[in-house]
């Protein structure tokens, strides 16, 4: 069965965009002009354009027309441990340093603290009972663009067992940054030294909070990365579970590794 006419036109326009015949920021001909060019009805052109808007290839500017979407700047997130801090993957000093390398500035909202029972995945990651309360520290994070405007970049929540507060780490409950950093604070207060971590990375559809924060288009045209990191102390006991979400069209994840030396024996 042949493809619908609007699909054929959408495919043709998409090829022109991907091959550079239509460049980012370029205005498309009007619906009437495109209808004449493809010898079809304006409604068919409208359907083709609607499909490419869902794919984030075209955008309509009120009172101006339809334009090829300018591709957003892509930011590199390195999951390999950073030498100075030992941690990376968009965390703390390592994240700030990685952003500054490309001439941008990283900022974050004050933590919003929430105490609630964790779901099965979080409880399993932290090896606590499913009915045990967890402390969630939520933050919105931004990276400035070339003119200094902060762009919503990621949402991050770190979860800790409530038992940490009962043992004396009460700063975890405050809706404010821990100046010395949470890693250093837990080591000084509870003797917990974060020695290793395990990462998981997946892609999924955004929820409403993520759609609003990232200003994502309706229809699921842009999905989100979900990066889950569980950190462990020197005894291998989980001490933190962090979930960070990113737009898939603005981030690339990099893992670097040194190859082991050949065993000549």
KOLBATOR-659276 format. One line per 5 residues: number of its first residue (from 1); their letters; for each residue x, z, y of N, C-alpha, C. Coordinates in steps of 0.1 Angstrom, whole numbers. Atoms other than C-alpha are relative to their C-alpha. Layout:
BEGIN
NUM> A> X:Z:Y:X:Z:Y:X:Z:Y; ...
***
This chain:
BEGIN
1> XXXXX> 8:0:-12:0:0:0:9:0:12; -9:1:-12:15:-10:34:-2:13:9; 1:-11:-9:22:17:59:-10:-2:12; 9:2:-12:-3:23:88:8:-6:11; -7:7:-11:6:3:119:7:10:9
6> XXXXX> -6:-9:-9:13:34:140:13:6:-7; -12:-5:7:38:46:113:11:-11:1; -10:11:-1:56:12:114:6:0:14; -5:-1:-14:59:15:152:8:12:2; -7:-12:-1:70:51:150:14:-1:-7
11> XXXXX> -12:2:7:97:41:125:10:-9:8; -8:9:-8:109:13:147:6:7:12; -4:-8:-12:111:36:178:11:10:-4; -9:-10:5:129:62:157:14:-6:-3; -12:7:3:155:37:146:7:-4:13
16> XXXXX> -6:3:-13:161:26:182:6:13:6; -6:-13:-6:167:63:192:12:4:-8; -11:-4:9:190:70:162:12:-10:2; -11:10:-1:210:37:168:5:0:15; -4:0:-14:213:44:206:-6:-11:8
21> XXXXX> 7:10:-9:191:16:218:-9:6:10; 7:-9:-10:170:43:234:8:13:1; -10:-11:-1:193:70:248:-7:12:5; 6:-13:-5:186:107:255:-3:0:15; 4:0:-14:167:111:287:-6:-13:5
26> XXXXX> 5:13:-4:156:75:288:-15:0:0; 14:1:0:120:68:298:-5:-12:-9; 6:11:7:99:47:274:-9:-9:8; 11:8:-7:77:18:286:-13:7:-1; 14:-7:0:41:28:293:-7:-4:-13
31> XXXXX> 8:3:12:15:28:265:-5:-14:1; 5:14:-2:1:-5:279:11:-10:-3; -11:9:3:35:-21:278:4:0:-14; -4:0:14:43:-9:243:-11:-7:-8; 11:6:8:8:-20:231:2:-16:1
36> XXXXX> -2:14:-1:16:-55:245:12:-5:-8; -12:4:8:51:-55:229:-3:-1:-14; 3:0:14:38:-46:195:-13:-6:-4; 13:7:3:5:-65:198:-10:9:-8; 9:-10:6:-16:-34:190:-8:7:11
41> XXXXX> 8:-8:-10:-41:-10:206:8:12:5; -7:-12:-6:-30:18:229:-1:12:-8; 2:-12:9:-45:44:205:11:0:-11; -11:1:10:-20:31:179:13:5:5; -13:-4:-7:9:35:203:0:15:2
46> XXXXX> 1:-14:-3:-4:70:212:3:8:-13; -2:-7:13:-4:80:175:15:-1:-4; -14:1:3:31:67:170:9:10:8; -8:-9:-9:44:86:200:-3:15:-4; 3:-14:4:26:118:188:8:4:-12
51> XXXXX> -8:-3:12:44:116:155:15:3:4; -14:-2:-4:78:113:172:2:13:9; 0:-12:-7:69:142:195:1:12:-9; -1:-10:10:64:164:165:14:1:-6; -13:0:5:98:154:153:11:3:11
56> XXXXX> -8:-3:-11:112:164:187:10:-11:4; -8:12:-4:125:129:194:-5:-5:13; 6:4:-12:101:122:223:-7:12:7; 8:-10:-7:85:144:250:-7:-7:12; 8:5:-11:58:137:276:1:9:11
61> XXXXX> -1:-8:-12:64:149:311:-12:-3:9; 12:2:-7:31:154:330:2:-8:13; -1:8:-12:27:127:357:12:-9:1; -12:8:-1:59:110:348:1:-10:-12; 0:10:11:57:94:313:6:7:-12
66> XXXXX> -5:-5:13:73:97:279:15:-3:0; -15:1:-1:111:103:275:6:3:-14; -7:-4:12:136:104:247:6:14:2; -5:-14:-2:145:141:242:15:0:0; -14:-2:-1:179:151:253:4:11:-10
71> XXXXX> -3:-9:11:196:168:223:6:12:6; -5:-13:-5:203:205:229:15:2:-4; -13:-3:4:238:218:229:0:8:-13; -1:-7:13:248:230:194:11:10:1; -10:-11:0:266:263:190:5:3:-14
76> XXXXX> -6:-2:13:290:271:162:0:15:-2; 0:-14:5:284:304:143:10:1:-12; -9:-1:11:314:313:122:-3:13:-8; 3:-11:9:306:335:92:12:7:-6; -13:-6:5:343:341:83:3:12:9
81> XXXXX> -4:-12:-7:355:376:93:10:-4:12; -8:2:-12:371:376:128:12:10:-1; -11:-8:3:406:390:127:0:14:8; 0:-12:-8:402:415:156:-10:11:-4; 10:-10:3:370:431:146:-3:1:-15
86> XXXXX> 3:0:14:367:422:109:-14:-5:-3; 13:5:2:332:410:114:-3:-12:8; 4:12:-8:316:378:126:-14:-3:-4; 13:4:3:285:358:119:-10:4:11; 8:-3:-11:271:364:154:-2:15:2
91> XXXXX> 1:-14:-2:278:401:156:9:5:11; -8:-8:-10:289:423:185:11:-8:7; -12:6:-7:324:415:199:3:-13:-5; -3:13:6:329:386:175:-9:-10:6; 9:10:-6:298:369:188:3:-3:14
96> XXXXX> -4:2:-14:307:375:224:12:-8:2; -13:7:0:342:362:218:-2:-15:-3; 3:13:4:329:331:201:-7:-8:11; 8:6:-11:305:323:229:10:-3:12; -9:2:-12:333:328:256:10:-12:-3
101> XXXXX> -9:10:3:355:303:238:-5:-14:5; 5:12:-5:332:275:248:-5:0:14; 3:-1:-14:329:287:284:-14:4:3; 13:-5:-2:295:304:280:0:15:0; 0:-15:0:284:340:284:-12:4:-9
106> XXXXX> 10:-5:9:265:360:258:-6:13:6; 6:-12:-4:239:386:268:-11:4:-10; 10:-5:9:213:407:250:-9:10:7; 9:-10:-6:183:427:258:3:14:-6; -2:-13:6:183:465:253:-7:1:-13
111> XXXXX> 6:-1:13:175:475:217:-14:6:2; 14:-6:2:138:481:209:0:6:-13; -1:-7:13:138:507:182:-14:3:-6; 12:-2:7:111:509:156:3:7:-13; -2:-7:13:107:532:126:-12:-3:-8
116> XXXXX> 11:4:9:87:519:97:5:-1:-14; -4:2:14:87:516:60:4:-14:-3; -6:13:3:108:487:48:-8:-7:-11; 5:7:11:95:459:27:9:0:-12; -8:-1:12:108:453:-8:14:-6:2
121> XXXXX> -13:6:-2:136:430:3:10:9:8; -9:-9:-8:150:454:29:3:12:-8; -2:-12:8:146:484:7:10:-3:-11; -9:3:10:164:466:-21:14:-3:5; -13:2:-6:192:455:2:8:13:3
126> XXXXX> -6:-12:-4:198:490:14:0:11:-12; 0:-8:12:192:505:-21:-7:14:3; 8:-11:-2:165:529:-9:-14:-2:-6; 14:1:6:130:537:-22:-9:-8:10; 9:9:-8:103:513:-10:-8:8:10
131> XXXXX> 8:-7:-9:84:541:7:9:8:10; -9:-7:-10:115:554:27:0:-7:13; 0:5:-13:115:549:64:13:-6:4; -12:7:-5:140:525:80:-1:0:16; -1:1:-14:152:524:116:3:-15:3
136> XXXXX> -3:13:-4:150:489:131:3:-1:14; -4:2:-14:169:480:162:-1:-15:4; 3:14:-3:155:447:176:7:-4:14; -5:5:-13:173:426:203:-2:-15:1; 0:14:-4:168:393:220:13:-4:6
141> XXXXX> -13:4:-5:200:374:226:0:-14:6; 0:12:-8:209:347:250:14:-5:2; -12:7:-4:236:322:258:-2:-8:12; 2:8:-12:240:307:292:4:-15:-2; -4:15:1:240:269:296:10:-3:11
146> XXXXX> -10:3:-10:263:250:319:-2:4:14; 2:-5:-14:246:261:351:-3:15:1; 1:-14:0:245:297:341:-14:6:-4; 14:-5:4:208:299:330:0:5:-14; 0:-6:14:203:322:300:-11:-8:-8
151> XXXXX> 9:7:9:188:303:271:-3:9:-12; 3:-8:12:170:322:243:7:-6:-12; -9:6:10:194:318:214:-3:6:-14; 2:-6:13:187:343:186:-7:13:1; 7:-13:1:166:373:175:7:8:-11
156> XXXXX> -8:-8:10:185:401:157:-6:14:-1; 4:-13:3:173:432:140:9:6:-11; -9:-7:9:196:457:123:-8:12:-5; 8:-10:6:180:481:98:10:11:-6; -8:-11:5:194:515:88:-9:10:-7
161> XXXXX> 8:-10:6:182:542:64:-3:12:10; 3:-11:-9:164:570:83:8:12:-3; -9:-12:4:186:595:64:12:1:9; -12:-1:-9:214:585:88:-3:9:12; 4:-9:-11:194:602:116:0:14:-4
166> XXXXX> 1:-13:5:188:632:95:14:7:-2; -14:-5:2:225:635:89:7:1:14; -6:-2:-13:232:634:127:2:-12:9; -2:12:-8:233:598:139:-12:-3:8; 13:1:-8:205:603:164:0:-11:11
171> XXXXX> 0:11:-10:217:576:188:-7:-13:-5; 7:11:6:202:551:164:-15:-1:5; 14:-1:-4:168:562:177:-2:-4:15; 1:3:-14:176:554:214:-2:-15:3; 2:14:-4:163:523:231:11:-4:10
176> XXXXX> -11:4:-9:197:516:246:12:-4:-9; -12:4:8:230:501:235:9:13:-3; -10:-10:4:255:524:217:13:-5:5; -11:5:-7:284:520:240:13:-3:-8; -12:2:8:312:524:215:-3:-10:-12
181> XXXXX> 4:9:11:293:501:191:-5:7:-12; 6:-7:11:272:510:161:10:3:-12; -9:-1:11:300:504:136:9:12:3; -9:-11:-3:324:528:154:-8:13:1; 8:-12:0:296:553:160:-3:6:-13
186> XXXXX> 3:-5:13:286:556:124:13:5:-7; -12:-5:6:322:560:114:4:14:6; -3:-13:-7:328:588:140:-10:11:-4; 11:-11:2:295:606:133:-2:3:-15; 3:-2:14:290:601:96:11:-3:-10
191> XXXXX> -11:3:9:323:590:83:-2:-13:-8; 3:13:7:308:556:72:8:-11:6; -9:11:-5:334:529:75:-5:-13:-7; 5:12:5:319:494:71:12:-9:-5; -12:6:6:344:477:47:-3:-14:-5
196> XXXXX> 3:13:6:326:446:34:-14:-4:3; 14:4:-2:295:425:37:-3:-12:-9; 5:11:8:274:400:19:-11:-8:9; 9:8:-9:256:371:37:-10:-8:-9; 10:9:6:225:351:28:-5:-9:11
201> XXXXX> 5:10:-11:213:320:48:-11:-8:-6; 11:9:4:180:302:45:-6:-6:12; 8:7:-11:157:279:65:-14:2:-3; 15:-2:2:120:286:70:-7:-4:12; 9:2:-11:91:280:93:0:12:9
206> XXXXX> 0:-12:-9:91:302:124:-13:7:0; 12:-8:-2:66:330:129:-4:-1:15; 4:1:-14:47:335:162:10:5:9; -10:-6:-9:73:358:177:11:-10:3; -11:9:-1:100:333:170:-4:-13:8
211> XXXXX> 5:12:-7:79:303:182:-1:3:15; 1:-4:-14:72:321:215:14:2:7; -13:-3:-6:108:333:221:8:-12:1; -8:12:-1:125:300:213:-7:-12:7; 8:11:-7:97:280:230:0:-12:-9
216> XXXXX> 0:11:9:93:259:199:-13:-8:1; 12:9:0:69:229:197:-10:4:-11; 9:-2:11:37:233:177:2:-10:-11; 0:10:11:34:216:143:12:2:-9; -11:-3:9:66:230:128:11:-10:0
221> XXXXX> -10:10:-1:89:203:141:14:5:0; -13:-7:0:118:228:145:-2:12:-9; 0:-12:8:125:254:118:10:10:5; -10:-10:-4:147:285:120:9:3:-12; -10:-6:10:178:297:102:-3:15:0
226> XXXXX> 1:-14:2:174:332:88:13:5:-7; -13:-5:5:208:349:84:-2:15:-3; 1:-14:4:207:381:64:14:5:-4; -13:-6:3:238:403:63:-2:15:-4; -1:-13:4:242:435:43:14:5:0
231> XXXXX> -13:-5:0:272:456:50:1:13:-9; -2:-11:10:288:482:27:12:8:4; -12:-9:-3:311:512:31:10:-2:-11; -11:1:10:343:518:12:-3:3:-14; 4:-3:14:324:531:-18:-10:-11:-5
236> XXXXX> 9:11:5:302:499:-20:-14:4:3; 14:-4:-3:271:517:-6:-5:-7:12; 5:7:-12:249:496:17:-2:10:12; 2:-9:-11:249:510:52:-8:-7:12; 7:8:-10:232:482:73:-5:-13:-6
241> XXXXX> 6:13:4:209:452:68:-4:-7:13; 3:7:-13:208:428:97:-6:-14:-3; 6:13:1:185:398:100:0:-7:14; -1:7:-13:192:372:127:-6:-14:-2; 6:13:1:171:341:133:5:-9:12
246> XXXXX> -5:10:-9:183:309:151:-8:-12:-1; 6:14:1:168:275:160:10:-8:-8; -8:9:9:180:250:134:7:-11:8; -5:12:-7:186:223:161:10:4:10; -9:-5:-10:209:245:182:12:7:-6
251> XXXXX> -11:-8:6:233:261:157:5:-7:-13; -6:5:12:257:251:130:8:12:-5; -7:-11:6:272:276:106:13:-5:-7; -13:4:5:309:275:96:6:11:-8; -6:-9:9:326:292:67:14:-5:-2
256> XXXXX> -14:4:2:364:291:66:6:9:-11; -6:-8:11:385:302:36:14:-6:-3; -13:4:4:421:302:26:1:-2:-15; -1:2:14:429:287:-8:10:9:-6; -10:-9:6:447:311:-32:12:-8:-4
261> XXXXX> -13:6:4:483:303:-39:0:-4:-15; 0:4:14:489:284:-71:8:10:-9; -7:-9:9:499:306:-100:10:-7:-8; -10:8:7:532:292:-111:5:7:-13; -5:-7:13:537:318:-139:-9:-4:-11
***
